[in-house]
Amino acid sequence: MSRRATLFLATGLLIVAALYLAFAQFGGWNHQTAGNTLLYWAAIVYSRTALLLAVINLPVFVCLLIIWIIDTLRDRPVARVMGWTPFLSLVALVIASAAALPTVLVQLMHKDSTRSGEHVYQLALRMALDGDNQYLLYECDGLGLICTSRATSSYSSGLGKNPLELSARLEVDTAANAVLIRVDGETVYTYQLS
């Protein structure tokens, strides 16, 4: 691998890790309370890939560090040119690990979506490490991108079951002017539309 390629790789990983950390801090990752706004699909992608980014950064850092140590021991001039590359990779690893920490504690998974009027409603499953799993209902713009948390519902009848095995979906009840969260055929929450 050339010097430029390794520097490009380390810098690229650093930039991606910084973007993940910025999203974790400022992008609406605090999705747990009603009224919070977030970029729904960005939060779903972040939740599923942040830990993977940290895991990918670790072997890249180790490989770049080994190359740098070998070149330094051989007293090659390339070690001086490549000198910052392993350190950039280390910074990327630390930032990626910090960005991934919230996803270790809480995962957000998309379950269903439906449309009513000019809004798209998204249903997500919040799986927490402590077992406090909840269904979150989001009211989104017409494209389903920018969403506001409208309801949080725990599903107590599903205790003892893996939440991923439960069938959760949204239904629009036009007669009652409401969106229903249904889990395994049982209505667990009714959100009245305005």
C-alpha positions in Angstrom: 0.0 0.0 0.0 1.4 3.4 -0.9 2.0 6.2 1.5 -0.7 8.3 0.0 -3.2 5.5 0.1 -2.6 4.8 3.8 -2.8 8.5 4.7 -6.0 8.7 2.6 -7.4 5.7 4.4 -6.7 7.0 7.9 -8.0 10.5 7.1 -11.1 9.0 5.5 -11.8 6.9 8.5 -11.2 9.9 10.8 -13.7 12.0 8.9 -16.4 9.3 8.9 -15.9 8.6 12.6 -16.2 12.4 13.3 -19.5 12.5 11.3 -20.8 9.6 13.3 -19.8 11.3 16.6 -21.4 14.6 15.5 -24.6 12.7 14.7 -24.6 11.0 18.1 -24.2 14.3 19.8 -26.3 16.7 17.7 -28.3 14.7 15.3 -31.3 13.8 17.5 -30.1 10.5 18.8 -32.0 11.2 22.0 -35.1 9.7 20.6 -36.5 8.3 23.8 -38.9 11.1 24.8 -42.0 12.4 23.0 -41.5 15.7 21.2 -37.9 15.1 20.0 -37.2 15.6 16.4 -34.7 13.6 14.4 -33.7 12.5 10.9 -35.4 9.1 11.2 -33.5 7.1 8.5 -30.2 8.6 9.6 -30.8 7.4 13.1 -31.7 3.9 11.9 -28.6 3.7 9.8 -26.4 5.1 12.6 -27.9 2.6 15.1 -27.1 -0.3 12.8 -23.6 0.7 11.6 -21.8 2.8 14.3 -20.5 -0.3 16.1 -19.4 -1.8 12.8 -17.4 1.4 12.1 -15.5 1.0 15.4 -14.8 -2.6 14.7 -13.5 -1.9 11.2 -11.2 0.9 12.6 -9.4 -1.5 15.0 -7.7 -3.8 12.4 -6.9 -0.8 10.2 -5.2 0.9 13.1 -3.2 -2.3 14.0 -2.1 -2.8 10.4 -1.0 0.8 9.9 0.8 0.7 13.2 2.6 -2.5 12.3 3.7 -1.1 8.9 4.9 2.0 10.6 6.9 0.1 13.3 8.5 -2.2 10.6 9.5 0.8 8.5 10.9 2.6 11.5 12.9 -0.4 12.6 14.3 -0.7 9.1 15.1 3.0 9.2 13.3 3.7 6.0 12.5 7.2 5.0 8.9 6.2 4.4 8.4 5.9 8.1 9.0 9.6 8.6 6.5 10.5 5.8 3.9 8.0 7.0 4.5 9.0 10.6 1.2 10.6 11.3 -0.9 8.0 9.6 -1.1 5.5 12.5 -1.9 8.3 14.9 -4.7 9.6 12.6 -6.0 6.0 12.6 -5.8 5.9 16.4 -7.8 9.1 16.7 -10.4 7.7 14.2 -10.6 4.5 16.4 -11.1 6.5 19.6 -13.8 8.8 18.0 -15.5 5.8 16.3 -15.6 4.0 19.6 -17.1 7.1 21.4 -19.7 7.4 18.6 -20.6 3.7 18.9 -21.2 3.8 22.7 -24.8 4.8 22.5 -25.6 2.0 20.1 -24.2 -0.5 22.6 -26.7 0.7 25.2 -29.7 1.2 22.9 -30.5 0.0 19.4 -33.2 1.5 17.2 -34.8 -0.7 14.6 -37.4 0.2 12.0 -40.5 -2.0 12.2 -43.2 -0.4 10.0 -44.6 2.7 8.4 -47.9 4.0 7.2 -49.3 7.2 5.7 -52.3 9.2 6.9 -53.0 12.6 5.3 -49.8 14.5 4.6 -47.8 12.7 7.3 -45.9 9.4 7.3 -45.9 7.5 10.6 -42.9 5.4 11.4 -42.8 2.7 14.1 -39.4 1.8 15.6 -38.4 -0.7 18.3 -36.0 0.7 20.9 -34.0 -2.2 22.3 -32.1 -1.3 25.4 -29.4 -3.3 27.1 -31.3 -3.1 30.4 -34.3 -4.8 28.8 -36.5 -1.8 28.8 -37.7 -2.3 25.2 -40.3 0.1 23.8 -42.1 0.9 20.6 -41.7 4.5 19.4 -44.2 6.2 17.1 -42.8 9.0 14.9 -44.9 11.5 13.0 -42.9 12.5 9.9 -43.0 14.9 7.0 -44.5 13.7 3.7 -41.2 12.0 2.7 -40.8 10.2 6.1 -37.4 11.8 6.7 -37.7 14.5 9.5 -39.7 13.0 12.3 -41.0 13.9 15.7 -41.5 11.4 18.4 -45.1 11.2 19.3 -45.6 8.2 21.5 -43.7 5.6 23.5 -45.3 2.2 24.3 -44.0 -0.7 26.3 -45.4 -4.1 25.4 -45.9 -6.0 28.6 -47.7 -9.0 27.1 -44.5 -9.8 25.2 -42.5 -10.3 28.3 -40.3 -13.4 28.1 -40.3 -13.2 24.3 -37.6 -11.9 22.1 -38.9 -8.5 20.8 -37.5 -9.2 17.4 -39.8 -12.2 17.1 -43.0 -10.2 17.8 -44.9 -8.9 14.8 -45.3 -5.1 15.2 -47.1 -2.9 12.7 -49.0 0.4 12.3 -52.6 0.7 11.2 -54.7 3.7 10.4 -58.1 3.6 11.9 -60.0 6.2 9.8 -63.3 5.8 11.8 -61.5 6.8 15.1 -59.1 9.1 13.3 -56.1 7.4 14.9 -52.9 5.4 14.3 -52.7 2.1 16.1 -49.6 0.3 17.2 -50.4 -3.4 17.0 -48.2 -6.1 18.3 -49.1 -9.7 17.5 -52.6 -8.6 16.7 -53.1 -6.7 19.9 -53.5 -2.9 20.0 -50.9 -1.7 22.5 -51.3 2.1 21.8 -53.7 4.4 20.1 -52.4 7.8 18.8 -55.2 10.3 18.1 -54.6 12.3 14.9 -55.2 16.0 15.1 
